[in-house]
């Protein structure tokens, strides 16, 4: 009887690794936990061998995460403008999946894209750490005005957790007034933001005139369109993707400036926590929401994204928020 060569799969995987290729499906057991792989222009983030998201940090107006894959492998954000997909609106080119920035920092618009807008430029990663239950990404960025002047800098820590049947991402962004006094302007255009899958919308798009089944609810019990511009500790946006109800909740940490924050949450799928837009949200005098950071100091913003199955009660969003608030 010929003896089987049991070393071939391992040898083949070694060759693939040396070549920089990913393991084909079915060969070897996928590594458990959160795996972060650095490529030339992005980080690939997997959980238990399956793609969760990618962090794009090169040659774009700002770093962003795309795609964002939720429970059961369902896409949580829209594809455009990163990818052409049928039945998606082509509005707001700057709504790139999942990102952090603001529309008025020392008078410069870092929210929009174009020649008159500023750019958030990735400088370096200070830590990239995979782990059995947790992956960590730490980076430094600079905010550059259209004339090339650096307005400020930031340091970001992103933590991705390996949790069964849910996804958790923690953001901690420390913005430094490194180049003089820093003023976050009073505008609704910001700040910790995600643009959700088109099928989760509260309002129909031009390709689908049927009544949508997405919903919005916040920690105060306010629902749907009435949530825009309201203050709340958390907000949840849920709806159908490929026939299953899934949602994204954003948690505003109690230590954040002006907690509980206001919500720039739209019926077409934009969903953002914004502590600065008082003029727009509450019809206060222009400039009422501006926030000043003294030269040489910094301000920290902390948020959690909880990506879940079902509507907010099934997902126990309020309970998850209480757990987060204790940290």
Secondary structure, DSSP 8 states (H G I E B T S, - for coil): -----TTHHHHHHHHHHHHT----TTSS----SEEEEE-SSEEEEEETTEEEEEEE-SSSSS-EEEEEB-GGG-B-B--TTTS--TT-----TT--SEEEEES-BTTB--SS-STTS-EEEEEEEEEEE-BSSEEEEEEEEEEE-TTS-EEEEEEEEEEEEEETTEEEEEEEEEEE-TTS-EEE-S-SSEEEEEEB-GGG-SS-BTTB-S----EEEETTS-BGGGGTT-B-SEEEEEEEETTEEEEEEEEE-TTSTTSS-EEEE-TTSEEEEESS-HHHHH---TTTT-EEE-TT-EEEEEEEEEEEESSTTTTTHHHHHHHHHT-
